[in-house]
Each structure stands twice: as C-alpha cells, then as structure tokens.
C-alpha cells in the first residue's frame, strides 16, 4: 500500500508538473519506475527467503550483509549501463578531475 501511494504520488506530480515532455520520455519514465518497483519487490522477497534458509543453518545475517550485496550488484549494473551508454569515460574523467 505504501509503495502504491509513493508511485501514484510521484506519477501525479511528474505528469502534472506542466513540463512539455514527449510521450516517449513519459512512457520511458513510467517503464523505469515500474521496473524499479519490480526490482524492489523482488529484492525483498529474495532477502526474506535467504534469511529463512540461513536461519535453518544457524547462520545469522545482519542488515549490513544485505546492504553490501545489494549495493555491489547496483554498482555492477551501473558500470554495465555506463559502458552501454558510452558514459564511462566521462565518469572516470569527472572522478579524476575532482580527486
């Protein structure tokens, strides 16, 4: 219910902002929002199942374990996306400039 309220609220604000977005960008945004929510739902279910299986083996996972692996996979996906969009060189240049 909370997720649905967030999605509806975000959609109403985005679509009613008065900006003249193209239909393609609006559909792409909605597709990405739906994909993000699907991944969030998938992640929660997988983590619950993993927690139950590790409890059977007397292994206690901490929240940091889940955060580490989630963030690692997010990093890998971001790197792949940056390569696919030819943005990796700009990202490396930005990091080198500000270091």
Rosetta blueprint (number, residue, H / E / L):
1 X L
2 X H
3 X H
4 X H
5 X H
6 X H
7 X H
8 X H
9 X H
10 X H
11 X H
12 X H
13 X H
14 X H
15 X H
16 X L
17 X L
18 X L
19 X L
20 X L
21 X L
22 X L
23 X H
24 X H
25 X H
26 X H
27 X H
28 X H
29 X H
30 X H
31 X H
32 X H
33 X H
34 X H
35 X H
36 X H
37 X H
38 X H
39 X H
40 X H
41 X H
42 X H
43 X H
44 X H
45 X H
46 X H
47 X H
48 X H
49 X H
50 X H
51 X H
52 X H
53 X H
54 X H
55 X H
56 X H
57 X L
58 X L
59 X L
60 X L
61 X L
62 X L
63 X H
64 X H
65 X H
66 X H
67 X H
68 X H
69 X H
70 X H
71 X H
72 X H
73 X H
74 X H
75 X H
76 X H
77 X H
78 X H
79 X H
80 X H
81 X H
82 X H
83 X H
84 X H
85 X L
86 X L
87 X L
88 X H
89 X H
90 X H
91 X H
92 X H
93 X H
94 X H
95 X H
96 X H
97 X H
98 X L
99 X L
